[in-house]
Amino acid sequence: MQRARIKLWSRNKDKLEETARSIKEMVEKIGASVRGPIPLPTKKLRLYVMKQIKTGTGHGNAKFERWEMRVHKRVLEIGESERALHQIMRLQIPEEVNIEVKLREI
């Protein structure tokens, strides 16, 4: 028996939740079993940049700017249903959301 594991990730949490919810509702409507969306740990990418600021004395002061990007992830597992997978492929997914579908044997 095969199960499909759908992995979603995005920087925009709201779009990610909306996409995961629409996939789950669609699969439940078809009648296939579904687990999830299971939240995975959020990846935080941090970048520190030193910025030189000139003062009136001619000496510079170093200031640091901090930048952070968060990548949110969700996983859904769908039971064996070829019809559900075809519907997922036809689903309109926002550009901000990345999707990966893997089939695995149980």
VMD Tcl script that draws the C-alpha trace (Angstrom):
set ca {
  {0.00 0.00 0.00}
  {1.28 3.47 -0.87}
  {0.88 6.74 0.94}
  {1.60 10.18 -0.46}
  {3.56 12.58 1.73}
  {2.99 16.21 0.79}
  {5.50 18.70 2.14}
  {4.63 22.40 1.97}
  {6.92 25.29 2.88}
  {6.70 29.06 2.57}
  {7.78 32.35 4.10}
  {4.14 33.47 4.26}
  {2.45 31.54 7.08}
  {-1.11 32.59 6.19}
  {-0.85 31.38 2.57}
  {0.74 28.14 3.79}
  {-2.09 27.46 6.26}
  {-4.72 28.28 3.65}
  {-3.13 25.91 1.10}
  {-2.80 23.08 3.62}
  {-6.42 23.52 4.73}
  {-7.70 23.48 1.12}
  {-5.74 20.29 0.35}
  {-7.10 18.59 3.47}
  {-10.70 19.61 2.73}
  {-10.43 18.42 -0.87}
  {-9.00 15.01 0.12}
  {-11.65 14.52 2.82}
  {-14.35 15.36 0.25}
  {-13.03 12.63 -2.04}
  {-13.12 10.15 0.86}
  {-9.42 9.31 1.23}
  {-7.69 9.18 4.60}
  {-5.56 12.20 5.50}
  {-3.24 13.05 8.41}
  {-2.15 16.58 9.07}
  {-1.26 19.30 8.46}
  {1.59 18.51 10.83}
  {3.72 21.59 11.61}
  {7.47 21.08 11.34}
  {10.01 23.34 13.08}
  {10.33 26.80 11.60}
  {13.72 27.50 10.06}
  {15.10 30.92 10.97}
  {17.73 32.37 8.69}
  {19.55 35.28 10.31}
  {21.91 37.76 8.72}
  {23.87 40.46 10.51}
  {25.32 43.34 8.49}
  {27.77 45.91 9.81}
  {26.93 49.42 8.70}
  {29.49 52.24 9.03}
  {27.97 55.58 10.04}
  {30.00 58.79 9.80}
  {29.81 61.15 12.75}
  {30.70 64.83 13.02}
  {34.14 64.06 14.51}
  {35.28 62.22 11.40}
  {35.36 58.85 13.12}
  {32.82 56.24 12.18}
  {30.56 54.28 14.44}
  {29.76 50.71 13.59}
  {26.13 49.71 13.82}
  {24.69 46.33 13.06}
  {21.50 45.69 11.13}
  {19.73 42.40 11.74}
  {17.72 40.63 9.07}
  {15.69 37.49 9.61}
  {13.70 35.24 7.29}
  {11.44 32.49 8.61}
  {10.51 29.43 6.58}
  {7.38 27.65 7.83}
  {6.78 23.98 6.95}
  {3.78 21.62 7.01}
  {3.38 17.92 6.15}
  {0.24 16.06 5.07}
  {-0.03 12.30 4.57}
  {-2.69 10.97 2.23}
  {-3.80 7.36 1.97}
  {-3.87 5.46 -1.29}
  {-6.15 7.45 -3.57}
  {-5.14 8.13 -7.14}
  {-8.09 10.47 -7.60}
  {-6.96 12.65 -4.68}
  {-3.46 12.98 -6.14}
  {-4.88 14.05 -9.52}
  {-6.98 16.70 -7.78}
  {-3.93 17.98 -5.86}
  {-2.01 18.36 -9.12}
  {-4.86 20.47 -10.54}
  {-5.12 22.69 -7.44}
  {-4.13 26.37 -7.76}
  {-1.20 26.89 -5.39}
  {0.08 30.42 -4.65}
  {3.54 31.37 -5.89}
  {4.82 31.86 -2.32}
  {4.09 28.24 -1.39}
  {6.41 25.41 -2.45}
  {5.12 21.86 -2.63}
  {6.79 18.47 -2.81}
  {4.90 15.18 -3.25}
  {6.55 11.83 -2.49}
  {5.05 8.37 -2.71}
  {6.20 5.81 -0.19}
  {5.42 2.21 0.64}
  {4.06 1.28 4.04}
}
mol new
graphics top color blue
foreach p $ca { graphics top sphere $p radius 0.5 }
foreach p [lrange $ca 0 end-1] q [lrange $ca 1 end] { graphics top cylinder $p $q radius 0.2 }
display resetview
